[in-house]
Amino acid sequence: MTKSRIRAAKPDTQPHFDYFYDKPGSLPGTLNIGVDAQPPVIVLIDYNEADATRQTLATPEECLPYLDTESVSWVDVQGLGSEDILQRLGQVFNLHPLVLEDIVNVPQRPKVEDDYEDHLVMIARMVIPKESGGFHSEQVSFILGKHYLLTVQEEPEHDCFEQVRQRIRYNKGSVRKLGADYLAYTLIDSIIDGFFPVLEAYGEQMEDLEDEVITKPTRQTLNKIYRVRRELLNLRRAIWPQRDAIAMLIRDDNDSLISDRVQVYLRDCYDHAVQILDMVETYRELTSGLMDVYLSAVSNKMNEIMKLLTVVSSIFIPLTFIAGVYGMNFNTEKSPWNMPELNWYWGYPLCLAAMVATAAGLIYFFWRRGWFENFSDVQDRTSRKRG
């Protein structure tokens, strides 16, 4: 088994996450455990409107007494580092081997599978912003039953479900008054809302990049734009199929697992996913525009340099001509027309004065044409914008 991931050429860039694929000829349902995967921790939160308990389970079999009760049982598995525990977890929850393979062999494309009688499967992708910039992405799998919800997280370090846990603990909102389908909605909504802080950070980066592109574009600026564009592509690849998965939940005809009341909430979640996708597309277009502005700014900067060199060359060309003419060795004794100025008493000062007058005249001419007023229209627009 192999895992397909396209790595970036530089360590400071966000890598493209490619979807997992099986090695040709491998057996269906084979689990691929990453060498860096951490051992799974099974956390059970069982609650009803009156009470809620939370405990850490040592084995998957300890979940069995909670699956058929009237209370809602949330089994949260954090980590994919033990094939034995994951296989036993599949037996406890009666998971198809291919479903277990989708849960374990990450990353998978976000999707919904509703072909099973007693449960519904959803694969989602959760993003968490990094303090150093960019975002962390991991897969979260949902197995929704009548009175239980199984979630399997790729890694235990990053999580956006803490607010939901607090709502269950302190009985805030409607989470303890409704069933497991509403719990699934709240978790999915937390995942979707987790995209907004990431996009907000990218919005601030875009503003900084816009100022940098206009005022002082460098090669590092282009690298920043390219990195942001790659990361936005990763966000698009995460939210696009996730939006379609939520749409499938809304259109799901299995009323025994998702009630009509929860489908109303899912429609709001779908609207948020569409809004995120629109923001991602807008930011990607802005990065394309920033690349065009960068190329234009670099071209303008080159034009300014060429303009300055042209002015300097235009001033010194006639001076070089004068110096070249009087640098020729003519014999004034042979003819009075062979540079009689060489024998003048004030010849040298007059030559210098002619050079100064020529240079001053050219500078005045360029000034009258407006060449010295503003070497950069872009910088002029920037100063007016900031003012």
C-alpha positions in Angstrom: 0.0 0.0 0.0 1.2 3.5 -0.8 -0.1 6.9 0.1 -0.2 9.5 -2.7 0.7 13.1 -1.6 2.3 15.7 -3.8 5.0 17.4 -1.8 5.9 21.0 -2.3 9.4 21.8 -3.6 10.1 24.1 -0.7 9.4 23.4 3.0 7.7 26.7 3.7 4.9 26.1 1.1 1.6 24.4 1.9 1.7 21.0 0.1 -1.1 19.8 -2.2 -2.9 17.0 -0.4 -3.7 14.3 -3.0 -6.3 11.7 -2.3 -5.3 8.2 -1.2 -5.1 5.4 -3.8 -4.5 1.7 -3.4 -1.5 0.0 -4.8 -2.5 -1.8 -8.0 -3.5 -5.4 -7.2 -3.9 -4.9 -3.4 -6.8 -6.5 -1.5 -9.9 -4.4 -1.0 -10.4 -3.3 2.6 -6.6 -3.3 3.4 -5.8 -0.7 6.1 -2.8 1.5 5.7 -1.4 2.8 9.0 1.0 5.7 8.7 4.3 5.3 10.5 3.7 8.7 12.3 0.1 7.9 13.2 -0.6 8.2 17.0 -2.4 5.5 19.0 -6.1 6.0 19.1 -7.8 7.4 22.1 -11.5 6.5 22.5 -13.6 9.1 24.3 -17.3 8.5 25.0 -19.8 11.2 25.8 -23.2 9.8 26.7 -26.0 12.3 27.4 -29.7 13.0 27.5 -31.6 16.1 28.4 -31.1 15.5 32.1 -27.5 14.3 32.4 -24.2 13.9 30.5 -21.2 11.8 31.3 -17.7 11.7 29.7 -15.2 8.9 29.9 -12.2 7.4 28.2 -12.6 3.8 27.0 -9.8 1.3 27.0 -11.3 -1.0 24.3 -13.8 -0.6 21.5 -16.0 -3.3 23.0 -16.9 -1.0 25.9 -19.0 1.0 23.5 -21.5 -1.9 23.0 -23.8 -1.2 26.0 -24.3 2.4 24.8 -25.3 1.8 21.2 -28.9 0.6 21.9 -29.8 3.0 24.7 -32.3 5.9 24.3 -29.5 8.4 25.3 -27.2 9.8 22.6 -23.7 8.3 22.6 -20.9 10.2 20.9 -17.8 8.0 20.4 -14.9 10.1 19.4 -11.8 8.2 18.2 -8.7 10.4 18.1 -5.8 8.9 16.2 -5.3 6.1 13.6 -2.2 4.4 15.0 -3.5 0.9 15.8 -4.8 -1.5 13.2 -6.1 -3.9 15.8 -8.2 -1.3 17.6 -9.6 0.0 14.3 -10.5 -3.5 13.1 -12.3 -4.2 16.4 -14.0 -0.8 16.2 -15.3 -1.8 12.8 -16.7 -5.0 14.2 -18.4 -3.2 17.1 -20.1 -0.7 14.8 -20.7 -3.2 12.0 -18.8 -1.3 9.4 -18.2 -2.6 5.9 -14.5 -3.2 5.2 -14.5 -0.6 2.5 -16.0 1.9 4.9 -13.2 1.2 7.4 -10.7 1.5 4.6 -12.0 5.0 3.8 -11.8 6.0 7.5 -8.2 4.8 8.0 -6.6 5.3 4.6 -6.3 9.1 4.5 -6.8 11.4 2.8 -10.2 10.6 1.2 -12.4 12.9 -0.9 -15.2 14.3 1.3 -18.4 12.3 0.5 -21.6 10.7 1.9 -22.6 7.1 1.7 -26.2 6.2 2.7 -26.4 2.7 1.3 -26.3 1.1 4.7 -29.5 0.2 6.6 -28.5 1.1 10.2 -26.0 3.9 9.7 -24.8 6.7 7.5 -21.2 7.5 6.5 -19.7 10.9 5.9 -16.1 11.8 5.2 -15.2 15.4 5.9 -12.1 17.6 6.0 -11.4 19.9 8.9 -9.0 22.9 8.7 -7.3 24.6 11.6 -5.3 27.9 11.2 -1.7 27.8 12.1 0.0 30.5 14.2 2.9 30.7 11.7 0.5 31.1 8.8 -1.4 28.6 6.6 -3.6 25.9 8.0 -3.5 22.4 9.2 -5.9 19.9 7.4 -7.1 16.6 8.6 -9.8 14.1 7.8 -12.8 13.5 10.1 -15.1 10.5 9.5 -18.7 10.3 10.7 -20.8 7.2 11.3 -24.3 8.2 12.2 -26.6 5.6 13.8 -30.1 5.9 15.4 -28.8 6.8 18.9 -25.1 7.1 18.4 -22.5 9.0 16.5 -19.0 7.7 15.8 -16.3 10.2 14.8 -12.8 9.2 13.8 -10.2 12.0 13.7 -6.9 11.6 11.9 -4.9 13.3 14.6 -5.7 14.2 18.2 -3.7 17.4 18.4 -6.0 19.6 16.2 -9.7 19.8 17.0 -12.6 22.3 16.5 -15.2 20.4 18.5 -14.4 21.8 21.9 -17.3 24.3 21.8 -19.7 21.4 21.1 -18.3 19.4 24.0 -18.9 22.5 26.3 -22.4 22.8 25.0 -23.1 19.2 25.9 -21.4 19.5 29.3 -23.3 22.7 30.4 -26.5 21.9 28.5 -26.4 25.0 26.3 -28.6 25.2 23.2 -30.6 22.3 21.9 -27.9 19.7 21.6 -29.0 17.7 24.6 -32.7 18.0 23.7 -32.4 16.5 20.2 -30.9 13.2 18.8 -27.7 12.0 17.3 -28.5 13.6 14.0 -28.5 17.0 15.5 -25.1 16.2 17.2 -23.8 15.3 13.7 -25.1 18.6 12.4 -23.3 20.6 15.1 -20.0 18.9 14.4 -20.3 19.4 10.7 -21.3 23.0 11.3 -18.2 23.4 13.5 -16.0 22.1 10.7 -17.6 24.4 8.1 -17.3 27.4 10.4 -13.7 26.5 11.0 -12.9 27.6 7.4 -13.9 31.3 8.2 -10.9 32.1 10.5 -8.6 30.6 7.9 -10.1 32.7 5.1 -10.0 35.8 7.4 -6.3 35.3 7.8 -5.9 35.0 4.1 -7.9 38.2 3.6 -5.4 40.0 5.8 -2.5 38.5 3.9 -4.0 39.6 0.6 -4.2 43.2 1.8 -0.6 43.1 2.9 0.5 41.5 -0.4 -1.4 44.2 -2.3 0.5 47.0 -0.5 3.8 45.1 -1.0 3.1 44.5 -4.7 2.4 48.2 -5.3 5.0 49.8 -3.2 8.0 47.4 -3.2 7.6 44.3 -5.3 10.5 41.7 -5.0 11.1 38.1 -5.9 10.0 37.2 -2.4 6.6 38.9 -3.1 6.0 36.6 -6.0 6.8 33.6 -3.9 4.3 34.7 -1.3 1.6 35.2 -3.9 2.3 31.7 -5.3 2.2 30.1 -1.9 -1.1 31.7 -1.0 -2.5 30.6 -4.4 -1.5 27.0 -3.7 -3.0 27.1 -0.2 -6.2 28.5 -1.5 -6.3 25.7 -4.0 -6.1 23.2 -1.1 -9.0 25.0 0.6 -11.0 24.7 -2.6 -10.3 21.0 -2.9 -11.5 20.6 0.7 -14.7 22.7 0.6 -16.0 21.9 -2.9 -16.8 18.1 -2.3 -17.8 18.9 1.2 -20.5 21.2 0.0 -21.7 18.4 -2.3 -21.7 16.0 0.6 -23.9 18.3 2.7 -26.2 18.7 -0.2 -26.6 14.9 -0.3 -27.5 14.9 3.4 -30.2 17.4 2.7 -31.6 15.3 -0.1 -31.3 12.0 1.9 -34.5 10.1 2.0 -33.5 8.1 5.1 -35.8 9.9 7.6 -35.0 7.4 10.3 -31.5 8.8 10.7 -31.9 12.5 9.8 -35.1 14.2 10.8 -36.8 17.0 8.9 -35.9 19.4 11.7 -32.2 18.7 11.4 -32.3 19.0 7.6 -33.4 22.6 8.1 -30.2 23.2 10.0 -28.2 21.4 7.4 -29.5 23.8 4.8 -28.0 26.7 6.8 -24.8 24.7 6.9 -24.9 24.2 3.2 -25.3 28.0 2.7 -22.2 28.6 4.8 -20.3 26.1 2.6 -21.4 27.9 -0.5 -20.3 31.2 1.1 -16.9 29.8 1.9 -16.5 28.4 -1.6 -17.4 31.9 -3.0 -14.8 33.5 -0.8 -12.1 31.0 -1.8 -12.9 31.6 -5.5 -12.8 35.4 -4.9 -9.4 35.1 -3.2 -8.0 32.9 -5.9 -9.0 35.5 -8.5 -7.4 38.2 -6.4 -4.1 36.2 -6.3 -4.3 36.0 -10.1 -4.8 39.8 -10.2 -1.9 40.3 -7.8 0.4 38.3 -10.1 -0.6 40.6 -13.0 -0.1 43.7 -10.8 3.3 42.3 -9.8 4.4 41.8 -13.4 3.1 45.3 -14.2 4.9 46.8 -11.2 8.1 45.1 -12.1 7.7 46.4 -15.7 7.0 49.9 -14.4 10.1 49.7 -12.2 12.2 48.6 -15.1 10.8 51.5 -17.2 11.7 53.9 -14.4 15.3 52.6 -14.4 15.5 52.9 -18.2 14.0 56.4 -18.0 16.6 57.5 -15.5 19.4 55.9 -17.5 18.1 57.7 -20.6 18.1 61.0 -18.9 21.6 60.6 -17.6 22.8 59.4 -21.0 21.1 62.3 -22.8 22.9 64.7 -20.5 26.3 63.2 -20.9 26.2 62.4 -24.6 26.8 66.1 -25.7 29.4 66.5 -23.0 31.2 63.4 -24.3 30.9 64.8 -27.8 32.5 68.1 -26.8 35.3 66.3 -24.9 35.8 64.0 -27.9 36.1 66.8 -30.3 38.7 68.7 -28.3 40.5 65.5 -27.5 41.6 65.2 -31.2 45.2 66.1 -31.9 45.3 68.8 -34.6 48.4 70.8 -35.4 47.4 74.5 -35.3 50.8 75.4 -36.9 49.7 73.8 -40.2 46.5 75.6 -40.5 44.7 78.3 -38.5 41.5 76.3 -38.8 42.9 73.3 -36.9 41.2 74.0 -33.6 42.3 77.6 -32.9 40.6 77.3 -29.6 43.5 75.3 -28.3 45.6 78.4 -28.4 43.1 80.6 -26.6 44.0 81.9 -23.2 40.5 81.1 -21.8 39.9 78.0 -23.9 39.7 75.5 -21.1 37.3 77.5 -18.9 35.2 78.3 -21.9 35.0 74.6 -22.8 33.9 73.7 -19.2 31.4 76.5 -19.3 30.0 75.2 -22.5 29.6 71.7 -21.0 27.9 73.1 -17.9 25.5 75.2 -20.0 24.7 72.2 -22.3 24.0 70.0 -19.2 21.9 72.7 -17.6 19.9 73.3 -20.7 19.1 69.6 -21.1 18.1 69.4 -17.4 15.8 72.4 -17.9 14.3 70.9 -21.0 13.6 67.6 -19.2 12.1 69.4 -16.3 9.8 71.4 -18.5 8.6 68.1 -20.1 7.8 66.8 -16.6 10.3 64.0 -16.5 11.4 64.8 -13.0 8.0 65.4 -11.5 7.1 61.7 -10.8 9.0 58.7 -11.8 6.2 56.3 -10.7 2.5 56.7 -11.3 1.9 53.6 -9.2 3.6 55.2 -6.2 1.6 58.4 -6.7 -1.6 56.4 -6.6 -0.4 54.6 -3.5 0.3 57.8 -1.7 -3.1 59.2 -2.6 -4.8 56.0 -1.4 -2.9 56.1 2.0 -3.6 59.8 2.4 
